[in-house]
Every structure is written in C-alpha cells, then in structure tokens.
Amino acid sequence: MSRSLHVPGGEDAYNGDMTESTTQNISTGNTPSDTVTLNDGHTIPQLGLGVWELTPEEAYTSTRAAIAAGIRHIDTAAGYGNEANVGRAIADAIEAGEVTRDDLFITTKLWNADQGFDEAKAALGVSLSNLGLDHVDLYLIHWPVQPWGRYVDTWKALVAERKAGKATSIGVSNFYPEVLDEIIAATGVVPAVNQIEVHPGFSQQEQREDNDTRGIRTEAWSPLGRGVLDHPVITGIAEAHGVTPAQVIIRWHLDQGVIVFPRSKRPERVAENAAVGGFTLTAEEIAAITAIDGDADYAGRVGGDPRTAVFGTPLA
C-alpha cells in the first residue's frame, strides 16, 4: 500500500535570479534527453516522469508510455507502493529493445519509517529488489522528519551506499537550510539534489536560491500545482505559444533550470508533457508566472510542510 507523502493533489499535480551553477548546461527548447550536471559530476535528464499517487498498474502503463515518448528519467519512491511495477516496466522496455539500462535514470526515495543508519541501508536493498536493479541513479531521503532526529545518521548511510555503488548519486527531498547545514557539517558531503514542492502557486524562491548557493540542483515535486492550470496568466501564455497550460508550466520549470517530472496516468498526457521542446518563455513570461504565488486564489502548498511533517514515524 502506498503512503500519502505529499498530500493529495490534482490528477497531474505530482508535483528570481538564477546563479551560474543553476543555468549551466541548460538547453533552450529542451527535449527529454537533455541533461544537466550534478555537483558530483554525473548528469541527470532535466525532464522526467513522476509516479506519485499512481496505482501499481498505472505506474507500469505511465512508465512504458514515458519511455516510448523519449523520457529517460523516472522518479518513484518506496512510499509510493509502485516500485515493483516501475521495475517491471523498465525490464519489459529493455527486453523489447526500446532502451538499455544505461539509457535510463532511475530515482527512488527512502520512506520515513526507515530512517537510521542500518535501517536506511536495508531499505535501499529492498527498493533495489523491488525495482529489479543492482543500483539506482539517485537515492533521496524523502523527508527530514527533523523532530525524530535520525536524518544525520540516515545521510551517513546514503553516503556509505554511494561508496558501495548502490546509488550513483544521493540527495534529499523537502530539506530546508537548517537540516542541510547539519548533514553537510556531519559528513562533508553536499546533496546532489533537493527535491521540493515547486509550482507557480508556490515558487519557493528562497529555498531554490539556498540550493543554488550550495551547488545543489532543485527538483520540483507537484510541478503543475493544483488549480493553477486555469490561471489566466497560464492560459494566456499557452494560447500565445499554441501549447497547453501544462506545457507552459513545465517550460517555466525547465527555463529556470529546475529538474521536473510531471505525472499522469494517461499515456497521451505523458507524451504531451514530454513534448515541450518547441518553444521557450520570455523573461517577462517567466516573471508573470512566478508572480502567481502572490495571488491568494492560487497560492499555497499542495503538500505537507517539511518543518512539521512526521508521518510514517512513531511521532505521527
């Protein structure tokens, strides 16, 4: 059974100044195969597929559709309850000759209840078994769960598993400056990414700038937000470019250097979300979309607050 990790959003809601470290290696008119470079030297496709809140069968169908559409980055998590079917989709696509394992970038995340040094190492082993893989390309701590106090030892476990070759890159999700300071001070290892809630209704400018300063790439979960697709700024820009509102928002992320993986259970929507390489936004359009988070009718979080979230732990 999947756990609710971000708080339910809409069907597709899986969801300032940029520093040089954020904007380097970003193509104008990205395709699903375009990559950005992480602080450990590895590359990651900037556009992918998210499978949060998809049933196992939906995750299978969407993963196969994403690979067929040229997407090579799949983002799942132990808490989503669909790792095994994502793994089955990967295996079937490889067997069909559509891709090789080396073509793909697979991310999964540690469930909150599995924090702790030994617990995290064991949990990664379970995730690898579920996925049918000998390593993942990126492994993340899903939430800091700061009051439980296990995130530093958990990060030490991820550092060890990276050295063991079970995760090529390691990072965090929903971390904020104080907890980032702690894990970096304890290990000397800076996360490669910080996956946070980012969408036009919640642009997270300060946290994104903090990530940039540390050399951490920002990934967006719930990238389409909730209800924002109907905002007149979004629909107006979509009409001007002859694209869909969802494509405008995905483009907004990409043009700012954010790694993004919208989700959908509909194969045609998965393909549509991947087809954002034919246009870019102007600086004025990016600013207008960013300003939506000042509109009270559309602004706010879709998911939980990382400073208080303790679900999945004895503190819940």
C-alpha positions in Angstrom: 0.0 0.0 0.0 1.3 3.4 -0.9 1.7 6.1 1.8 0.5 9.6 1.4 3.7 11.6 1.1 2.9 14.9 -0.3 -0.9 15.2 0.4 -3.3 14.6 -2.4 -3.3 17.0 -5.4 -5.0 17.1 -8.8 -4.6 14.4 -11.4 -1.4 15.9 -12.7 -0.2 17.5 -9.5 2.8 15.4 -8.7 4.0 17.5 -8.4 14.1 35.1 -9.1 17.7 35.4 -10.2 19.4 32.2 -11.1 23.1 31.6 -10.3 25.5 30.4 -12.8 25.6 26.9 -11.2 21.9 26.5 -12.0 21.8 27.8 -15.5 24.8 25.9 -16.9 24.3 23.1 -19.4 20.6 24.1 -19.9 19.3 23.8 -23.5 16.8 26.3 -24.9 14.0 24.1 -26.2 14.7 21.0 -24.0 13.9 17.5 -25.2 13.5 14.6 -22.7 17.1 13.5 -23.4 18.6 16.9 -22.4 20.6 16.7 -19.2 22.1 19.0 -16.5 25.2 18.3 -14.4 25.1 17.5 -10.7 27.7 18.6 -8.2 29.2 15.1 -8.2 29.9 15.3 -11.9 27.1 13.0 -13.0 24.3 14.1 -15.4 20.6 13.9 -14.9 17.8 14.3 -17.5 16.1 17.6 -16.7 12.6 16.3 -17.7 11.2 13.0 -16.4 8.1 11.2 -15.2 6.8 11.2 -11.6 4.6 8.3 -10.4 3.4 9.6 -7.1 -0.2 8.5 -6.3 -0.3 6.2 -9.3 -1.5 2.7 -8.7 1.0 0.0 -9.5 -0.7 -0.7 -12.8 -0.9 3.0 -13.6 2.7 3.3 -12.8 3.5 0.5 -15.2 1.5 2.0 -18.0 2.8 5.5 -17.5 6.4 4.3 -17.3 6.1 2.4 -20.5 4.4 5.4 -22.2 7.2 7.8 -20.9 9.9 5.6 -22.3 8.1 5.4 -25.6 7.9 9.2 -25.6 11.6 9.5 -25.1 11.7 10.2 -21.4 14.6 8.5 -19.7 14.2 9.8 -16.1 11.7 8.0 -13.8 11.1 9.2 -10.3 9.5 6.8 -7.8 9.7 6.2 -4.0 9.4 3.3 -1.5 6.4 5.1 -0.1 4.5 5.2 -3.4 3.9 1.5 -3.3 4.7 1.1 -7.0 8.4 0.5 -7.2 7.9 -3.1 -8.4 5.7 -2.1 -11.3 8.1 0.6 -12.3 10.8 -2.0 -12.3 8.6 -4.4 -14.4 8.0 -1.6 -16.9 11.8 -0.9 -17.1 12.5 -4.6 -17.6 9.9 -5.0 -20.3 11.1 -1.9 -22.1 14.7 -3.3 -22.0 13.6 -6.7 -23.2 11.6 -5.1 -26.0 14.8 -3.3 -27.2 13.4 0.1 -26.5 16.2 1.2 -24.2 19.1 -0.2 -22.3 19.7 0.2 -18.5 22.4 2.7 -19.2 19.9 4.9 -21.1 17.7 5.3 -18.0 18.0 7.5 -14.9 16.0 5.9 -12.0 15.3 7.7 -8.7 13.8 6.3 -5.6 13.4 7.6 -2.1 13.7 6.3 1.5 10.4 6.0 3.4 10.3 8.0 6.7 9.9 4.9 8.9 13.2 3.5 7.6 15.4 6.4 8.7 18.5 5.5 10.7 21.9 4.2 9.5 21.2 0.4 9.4 17.6 0.9 8.6 18.3 3.1 5.6 20.9 0.7 4.2 18.4 -2.2 4.5 15.6 -0.2 2.9 17.7 0.6 -0.2 18.3 -3.1 -0.6 14.5 -3.6 -0.6 14.0 -0.9 -3.1 16.6 -2.3 -5.4 14.9 -5.7 -5.2 11.5 -4.2 -5.9 12.9 -2.4 -8.9 14.9 -5.3 -10.1 18.1 -3.2 -10.3 21.6 -3.5 -8.8 21.8 0.3 -8.3 19.7 3.4 -8.7 21.0 6.6 -10.3 19.7 8.8 -7.5 18.6 7.9 -3.9 16.9 10.5 -1.7 15.9 10.9 1.9 12.2 11.7 1.3 11.6 14.0 4.3 13.9 15.2 7.1 11.4 14.4 9.9 13.5 16.7 12.0 11.8 16.1 15.3 12.7 12.4 15.1 16.4 13.3 14.8 17.5 10.4 12.6 18.3 12.4 9.4 22.0 12.8 10.0 22.6 9.1 10.5 20.4 8.4 7.6 22.5 10.7 5.4 25.6 8.9 6.6 24.0 5.7 5.4 23.4 7.2 1.9 27.0 8.3 1.7 28.1 4.7 2.5 25.7 3.2 -0.1 27.0 5.6 -2.7 30.5 4.4 -2.0 29.3 0.8 -2.2 27.9 1.5 -5.7 24.3 1.0 -4.8 23.4 4.6 -5.7 25.3 6.7 -8.2 24.2 10.0 -6.7 22.5 10.8 -3.5 20.3 13.7 -2.4 17.4 14.8 -0.2 13.8 15.9 -0.6 12.0 18.6 1.4 15.1 19.7 3.2 15.4 23.3 4.4 18.6 25.3 5.3 19.0 24.2 8.9 18.8 20.5 8.2 21.0 20.9 5.2 23.6 22.6 7.3 23.6 19.6 9.8 24.0 16.8 7.3 26.7 18.6 5.4 28.6 19.5 8.6 28.4 15.9 9.8 29.7 14.3 6.6 31.3 16.9 4.3 29.0 15.6 1.6 26.7 18.1 -0.2 23.5 16.5 -1.6 23.3 16.4 -5.4 19.7 17.5 -5.4 17.0 18.7 -3.1 13.5 17.8 -4.3 11.0 20.3 -3.0 7.5 21.4 -3.8 7.7 24.0 -6.6 4.9 25.2 -8.9 3.6 28.7 -9.9 1.5 28.8 -6.8 4.4 28.1 -4.6 7.6 29.1 -6.3 10.0 28.6 -3.3 12.3 31.3 -4.4 14.3 31.5 -1.1 14.9 27.7 -0.9 15.8 27.5 -4.5 18.4 30.2 -4.0 19.7 28.5 -1.0 20.1 25.3 -3.0 21.9 27.2 -5.8 24.3 28.8 -3.3 25.3 25.3 -2.1 25.6 23.9 -5.6 22.5 21.7 -5.1 20.2 21.1 -8.0 16.5 21.8 -7.3 13.9 19.2 -8.4 10.2 20.0 -8.3 7.5 17.8 -7.0 3.9 18.7 -7.7 5.3 20.8 -10.6 1.8 21.6 -12.0 0.4 22.7 -8.7 -3.3 22.5 -8.1 -5.8 24.7 -9.9 -3.0 26.7 -11.5 -3.6 25.3 -15.0 -6.7 27.6 -15.2 -5.0 30.8 -14.1 -5.4 33.5 -16.8 -1.7 34.2 -17.0 -1.0 30.5 -17.8 -3.9 30.1 -20.3 -2.9 33.4 -22.0 0.7 32.3 -22.4 -0.4 28.9 -23.6 -2.6 30.5 -26.3 0.2 32.8 -27.4 2.5 29.8 -27.9 -0.1 27.4 -29.3 0.6 24.9 -26.5 -1.2 23.5 -23.4 -1.2 25.2 -20.0 0.6 22.1 -18.6 3.3 22.5 -21.2 3.7 26.2 -20.2 4.3 25.3 -16.6 6.7 22.6 -17.4 8.6 25.0 -19.7 8.6 27.5 -16.8 10.5 25.0 -14.7 12.9 24.0 -17.4 13.8 27.5 -18.4 14.7 28.3 -14.8 17.0 25.2 -14.5 14.6 23.2 -12.3 14.5 19.4 -12.8 10.9 18.4 -13.3 8.9 15.2 -13.6 5.1 15.8 -14.0 2.9 12.7 -13.5 -0.1 11.4 -15.3 -1.9 8.1 -15.5 -2.9 8.8 -19.1 -0.4 7.8 -21.8 -1.4 10.6 -24.1 -0.8 13.2 -21.4 2.6 11.6 -20.6 3.5 12.1 -24.2 2.1 15.7 -24.3 4.1 16.6 -21.2 7.3 15.4 -22.9 6.7 17.5 -26.0 7.9 20.8 -24.7 11.0 21.3 -26.9 9.4 23.6 -29.5 9.2 26.8 -27.5 10.8 28.8 -24.7 9.4 31.5 -22.5 10.4 35.1 -22.4 11.8 36.7 -19.2 8.6 38.6 -18.9 6.5 35.4 -19.2 8.6 33.7 -16.6 8.2 36.6 -14.2 4.5 36.7 -14.8 4.1 33.0 -14.0 6.3 33.3 -10.9 4.1 36.2 -9.6 1.2 33.8 -9.4 2.3 32.8 -5.9 1.3 36.2 -4.8 -2.3 35.6 -6.0 -4.2 34.4 -2.9 -6.7 32.5 -5.0 -4.0 30.3 -6.4 -1.1 30.4 -4.0 0.0 27.9 -1.3 1.3 24.5 -0.8 -0.2 21.3 -2.3 1.6 19.1 0.1 2.9 19.0 3.7 5.2 21.4 5.5 8.7 19.8 5.8 9.3 21.6 9.1 6.4 19.8 10.8 5.8 16.6 8.8 6.3 13.4 10.9 4.1 10.9 9.1 5.3 7.4 9.0 7.2 7.7 12.2 6.4 7.0 15.9 5.8 10.7 16.3 2.8 10.7 13.9 
